[in-house]
Amino acid sequence: MTHFSALSLLKNALTGQKNWQAQWPDSQPKSEYDVVIVGAGGHGLGAAHYLAKEHGITNVAVIDKGWLGGGNTGRNTTIIRSNYLYDESAKLYDHAVDLWEGLSQDLNYNVMFSRRGVLMLAHNVHDVQSFQRHIHSNRLNGVDNRWLTPHEAKEFCPPLNISPNARYPVMGGALQMRAGTARHDAVAWGYARSASQRGVDIIQNCPVTAIRRGTDGSVEGVETAKGFIRAKKVAVSAAGHTSVVMDSAGVRMPLESYPLQALVSEPIKPIFPCVVMSNTVHAYISQSDKGELVIGSGTDQYTSYSQRGGLPLIEHTVAAICEIFPIFNRMRMLRKWGGIVDVTPDRSPILGTTPVPGLYVNCGWGTGGFKATPGAAHTLAWTIAKGTPHDINAPFTLDRFRTGRLIDEAAAAAVAH
Amino acid sequence: MLLVHCPYCDETLPELEFTYGGEAHIARPENPADKTDDEWRDFLFIRTNVKGPHFERWRHAHGCGRFFNAVRDTVSDRFLTTYKADAPRPDLAVLLADASMKEPSK
């Protein structure tokens, strides 16, 4: 496998870019693995990478019903931040940001992590109080986050309209400078390349139809479109389809799947220096390196697996964007799409062991799973390898919906969900 | 945008007039004090989240204001039926047979 470096770039430039090799093979399934991961998104491929790299477990298959990175990994708005209210969440998401910072070097693959800052706008008194509470809580947890006045916000993000007559007046904002964006496809590709280089099989276009359990209740393997694959351990990392897969193992999940939409504009010259989120009007915006404005919307009100979503949400989001950034009034939007997100009742993920021996799960990320990719994958790999929770993912059990120890980021508001 | 039929107003109207009310036919326990933690978890948090025909509640918020039930396919988002809140749960097999008769191509 090619090691990417300035030298390899130069060498290939001199030979007309004709000698690049495929970065991973399209594997066919073997009859048995130590670990099977269901879902080849960033989270699943990442778990395979850390299993191989940190735990020496390489007899692993990552199986996907479509192509790798074709689900929510390729559909999100690529925002990375960790300014969550509760201690448990702050630890988990900040662990992910720590890993993001070294990810390109770790993978020898440029994931284009850009610490351009995420600014969350406050439009009313409740927002101001809630964001300041977040900032205090974040500082106690060692998470970067600070308060900006409307003028400081305008200085940081010049296209912002801070007129007091605006429909959604800007009363200030919370800025996390350590936050930013990354190239979402490159994250899936980088993890896939690294995992496959270490011996992991990536099996695409192979739907997992059921999880098979033995007479003692523990996992035996997975039924797939390409036949039964035996496995000692199975980890489900299937986002919006987690309920469906887990149901086949007899585990009912506290999840509901909703469409979440995003859209991009025509590409323009660099104008937007950061990420701006507005939870009250539910819109967020950044500019990709290609020049498109990347705009995220909210979830539709009804559950669905359709990967579409309705136009009213897009209209609402774009109206809000035009109000906050009048400069974008005449921009044309090129594409919109939907992904299916699995939402838990407390809006925190479920990460770790399940009541079924040998079955692990990583789900419930709702509208914000991309940012956590390395952190979730890293701690899930630990849990799969050792069979016990990692310190960081331990609070995010499935059992919390029985014990009542919820991590209630939804009621904490001001977290974009 | 979905078009939703309100069984009280007997009109088919844009989704924006309605709010979604989650899964239907989840009955509150009659004797809450007798319930175990597992039963409370199932009642409060566990949902079928089915990929296919889904029994769900809607409210005609900007119309008559009343709750009613619906069966909608969560893959196509197509409504199979809507019915009044006190009507019994319809037989899914009958609904699916009706739907396939209306659409011979599927």
Interface residues (C-beta under 8 A of the other chain):
Chain A: H241 S243 V244 R252 M253 P254 L255 E256 S257 Q301 Y302 T303 S304 Y305 S306 R308 G310 L311 P312 P345 F401 R402 T403 G404
Chain B: M1 L2 E15 L16 T19 Y20 G22 D37 D38 W40 R41 D42 L44 F45 I46 R47 T48 N49 K51 H54 E56 R72 T74 V75 S76 D77
